[in-house]
Structure formats: structure tokens, C-alpha cells
Amino acid sequence: MIPFIDLTRQHAGIRADLLTAAARVLDSARFILGGEGEALERELAALAGVRHAIGVASGTDALRLALTAVGVGPGDEVITPAFSFVASASTIVMVGATPVFVDIDRETYALEAGAVERAITRRTRAIIPVHLYGHPAPIDRIAALARTHGLALVEDAAQAIGATHDGRPVGGWGDAACLSFYPTKNLGACGDGGMVLTDRDDVAERVRRLRHHGDGGRYRHLELGYTARLDELQAAILRVKLGHLGAWTDARRRIAERYRTLLAGLPLGLPGERPGARHVYHLYTVRHPQRDALAKALADLGVGTAVHYPIPVPAQPMFGVGLSEVVRAAGRPRSRRRSASEASLGESAERRWPEASRAAREVLSLPCFAELRDEEVEAVAAAVRRACERI
Ligand SMILES: *Cc1c(COP(=O)(O)O)cnc(C)c1O
């Protein structure tokens, strides 16, 4: 059996260092907002080439607080891809704004600048490009568009730490960016965590305030805030793992390269790298018109896979139960419906976001993590070959 992911292998190699880091925090008895978090913030700001990094409780909190900090609120529209993890859109709803879903590019699964431009209206306030699976979105063109139209740019880099576009790291192209330290992400905590990256002093100050009850010092609360801090235990663990991130990313890239050779010639869509892009392969995601049959055949052959993601974001049931009035398809009038069935959400997604809908039917992620052994990569490829012959 080859697992889709196995974090115990990662931990086995660094167990002593993780325990030392955890013991250091325990002995200090400082668990919230201390030296570990500050050090991690400095280290990640340097990695992304930005002036500020602010540790928060999750990637979702990073997006939510960043949106508020760049000025997004009720009445605003925010452009986001129709195909991503749900948080790239649900956080827009959390701050009272309206997600405007734009279809994705078939090759990179990312927003494409032309489609984004067509979705801009006088209410548009911000754009959230997602560097999905670890491949950078065409962020130079989207950043130029944001500048031209005076829009805020918030990068969702939750899956893409270490990825670069034209040699420049993702996360430093706009007003703010979010990272997630969900355990399975390329840099994963032993729990939840996230980070806001920004070059803007005002955005950094606002996020620091929002993560800590709107605190202005000495129990003066300047605005409504949250309990959304990264804790010291997670920060200490993340600092240990950060020391290995470069090698782990190189290992992921080698696995992807190996798959590219071994899977060549099969009736599969393989992930590529756009010129100028450095992919960090958070996920190695292929596509096949009979995805479910392929996944079943691989499971029978002992290979773990996963689907990221089976439902286009605007077709999620959450947007059918009382939230459909906040969803807007690019270039369409605002829907006034109070609710919609899942079937009708799916049908309308098919018409409005055909590439997102197709991706949701066809994508399948194969095992791709740094500790996956060479012979396992070969066994996965052999199993995919056999599975393709069977279906
Ligand atoms: C993981 C993820 C998030 C949210 O991060 P959490 O830490 O799980 O809250 C947001 N966007 C994308 C694209 C993600 O993959």
C-alpha cells in the first residue's frame, strides 16, 4: 500500500529537534505572542522578500484579516477563482463582501488576467489569485491589472510557499498574501497556523491588531478583533521544519520530474510549469475524463489518491442555503434567489464556469511528498499505467 501522504515519515527524521523545540516553549511557559513567533515572522518575511510577516491562527484567518486590513467590507466585490479550496471565497463572505467567481485557465488552474479584467465592475475592490497546487498564477499581469484599476491584491499562497514567478517569490506581489500551515501543507504545523505577508506598514499594523482583539495596548480595544494568533508551540515547530523546506521542495520537484517521464504517453493530463514559473508541487494533480474509475482502479492496486477539489466553489452547498444572493458570476446580474438546490447549483456552474466544472470532474492527485521513496514513485507510475489500460 502506498499512502497518499504520510507525515509520520517526515516526523521520524526530525523527531528529536521537534521535541527539543516543544520543550523549549514548555519551559519558557510563554505560549502566546513571544520570541518563537517573532523569529518565525522574521524568517518567513525574508524568505518571501517582504517587510512584514504576521503569524495568525490559520490560513483562513490570514485571508480574512488581510481582506479587512486592505479595506474590503460590505458592498464590495472581490474576484476569486471558481476552482480552489473553499476558503479562497468563504473568507470574502466572512468580511461581508461578495465573491465574484471567475473561471480558471485549463493548464495552470489559475486566474488568467484577461478573464479577471472582464469581471471588474465599479464595485470591485480586490482580487484573490490562488497559486493552486503550488504553481504560481500569472501574478505579474494580475498585479499590473490591480494597479491600473486601483484594486487591492491579496495572494492566496496557502499551497505555494517557495514558488517563484520570474525568479521572484509568490507572496510579495500585492498588498498582502496568506500562507497556511495546515499539517499537510508544504510547511505544516502540528495543528493549525497561518501567516499574512505584506510590504505595507499599515496593513501589517492592522493585522497585528485584528489578530489580538483589536488591541491598542493596556486593554484598550480600538476596533472589533479576534483571537487569531499563531501560538508559540506551533511557531517553534515550524522553525524546525523551515530549516528543511528547501530540501523537501527539491524532493517534491524531483518526484514530479520522475512522474513526468514515467507517465509520458498515457491518456492523462500532466501538470506542467509555465515558462518563468517554479512549481513547488504541493499537489501532483493529473486529469483523466474517467477520474472516478481511475481512482477506484488505483485504490484496488494499493495506491492512495485524493481529489482536490470535487465541486467548483460557487456550486458548494453553502452557497445554496441562504447565501446564493451573495454569489455573483462575472458579467451577470446579481442573483436574487434565496436558495438553490445542489443540482441547480451544479448546472449553473457548468454553464458559467466550464473549466472549473471540468476540472472538478477530472482532477486526481497522486502521492507526492518528500519522503516518498524512488521505488514507490515507480510503483505508483506502473499502477497508473495498468489502471489506464483497464478503464
Ligand atoms: C489550506 C488552504 C487555505 C486555508 O488554510 P487553513 O490553514 O486550512 O485555514 C486557503 N486557501 C487555500 C488554497 C488552501 O489550500
The ligand as an SDF file (V2000), in Angstrom:
LIG
                    3D

 15 15  0  0  0  0  0  0  0  0999 V2000
   -5.3160   25.3750    3.0020 C   0  0  0  0  0  0  0  0  0  0  0  0
   -5.8290   26.4910    2.1850 C   0  0  0  0  0  0  0  0  0  0  0  0
   -6.4250   27.6390    2.7500 C   0  0  0  0  0  0  0  0  0  0  0  0
   -6.8060   27.7430    4.1970 C   0  0  0  0  0  0  0  0  0  0  0  0
   -5.8410   27.4390    5.0980 O   0  0  0  0  0  0  0  0  0  0  0  0
   -6.2240   26.8370    6.5500 P   0  0  0  0  0  0  0  0  0  0  0  0
   -4.9210   26.9340    7.2700 O   0  0  0  0  0  0  0  0  0  0  0  0
   -6.6800   25.4280    6.3350 O   0  0  0  0  0  0  0  0  0  0  0  0
   -7.2630   27.7000    7.1440 O   0  0  0  0  0  0  0  0  0  0  0  0
   -6.7760   28.6730    1.9090 C   0  0  0  0  0  0  0  0  0  0  0  0
   -6.5920   28.5970    0.5910 N   0  0  0  0  0  0  0  0  0  0  0  0
   -6.0520   27.5080    0.0030 C   0  0  0  0  0  0  0  0  0  0  0  0
   -5.8680   27.4970   -1.4790 C   0  0  0  0  0  0  0  0  0  0  0  0
   -5.6690   26.4140    0.7770 C   0  0  0  0  0  0  0  0  0  0  0  0
   -5.1640   25.3350    0.1860 O   0  0  0  0  0  0  0  0  0  0  0  0
  1  2  1  0
  2  3  1  0
  2 14  2  0
  3  4  1  0
  3 10  2  0
  4  5  1  0
  5  6  1  0
  6  7  2  0
  6  8  1  0
  6  9  1  0
 10 11  1  0
 11 12  2  0
 12 13  1  0
 12 14  1  0
 14 15  1  0
M  END
$$$$
